[in-house]
Each structure stands twice: as structure tokens, then as C-alpha cells.
């Protein structure tokens, strides 16, 4: 799943510096050709999954679907670059990673599986929160370039608020993971575990 674990912010930076140039040179025919290539790769990846069985096959299929969806989102961002398109790439990637991680959790049982699912959901929340914060910051910066100093300050505040919201969402998701881990204990041990988690995350 290496293709789906590329840092979103690395992707965002690469889009900022290269997508505009690529989009200007990408004709509709080239776009259609790239679209067909992505579809062909997806068909090939699905065929490879046919030799597998049980959960290994489910994981393989989830990886194939995720790779296909991310490829399509990246192509759209290249062909018609925009802040929203970059955001969609980040969200699609987070959802693709989540789908695969959730399938992998099926190999576990009991509390280990519950924790695995919570961790997968936490990663999804982090990915979406980062994508949203990146988009809001980009929008605020774009507005600031054409605004007065007062407006620029407000734009910076919006960017800061967006990152604060993302941090809060990610902390809440991580807190839920820690609470789920406490469920493997009982009695005082569980109470102490929950108390530690609440202290750690300021709950």
C-alpha cells in the first residue's frame, strides 16, 4: 500500500509547484488516455486479487479500489487544479487508507480488533482534518494576497483556527483509541487506564 501512504502534505506541495504547469500542457486527449490507463491498472490489480482467498482477497481488493480512486482524484487535480481538487485528493487518500486498514482488522479478534478499528478511524479523522486545514489555509492565504493588512491578519487567524480545529479533531480520535484499549481491562485496572487516558488528553 506504499502508493497510498505518501504524505498528503508532500502531495500538496508537489501540486502547488507542478500541477499548474502540467495542467496547461495536458490536453483533453491526454486526460482521456490517462483515464484509460488508470482503468486498465485497476482491472489488472483486481485480476491479481483473484488468486487470493478469504481476508487476503478482501484486503487486495480494497487496495486496488483505493489505488484507483486516488489515481482518479490525482488526475482530476492535475487536469483542473484547484484548492478543492487538492482537498479531494487528501480526503480520497484518507478514505482509501481507511478501507484497507479496516479490512486488515478482520484478521484480529476481540479487543485487538476493536482497537485496530478505532486506530483506523483515527487515521481517517487525521487525514480528513489535515486536508480541510490545508484547504482553509490556502484559501485564507489567497485572500490575503489581495487584501489590506487588516484582512491579511484575519486570514492568518482563519488559517490558525483551521489548524487548531484539525488538532482538536485528531486528539479526540486518538483519545477514543486509548479508551478502547482500556476495554481489555476490568475493575480498578480499567478505571486507572481510563483516568490516565483522560489526563493525557485533557478530558
ABEGO torsion letter per residue (X at the ends): XAAAABBAAAAAAAAAAAAAAAAAABBAAAAAAAAAAAAAAAAAAAAAAAABBEAAAAAAAAAAAAAAAAAAAAAAAAABBBAAAAAAAAAAAAAAAAAAAAAAAAABBEAAAAAAAAAAAAAAAAAAAAAAAAAAAAAAAAAAAABBAAAAAAAAAAAAAAAAAAAAAAAAAAAAAAAAAAAABBEAAAAAAAAAAAAAAGX
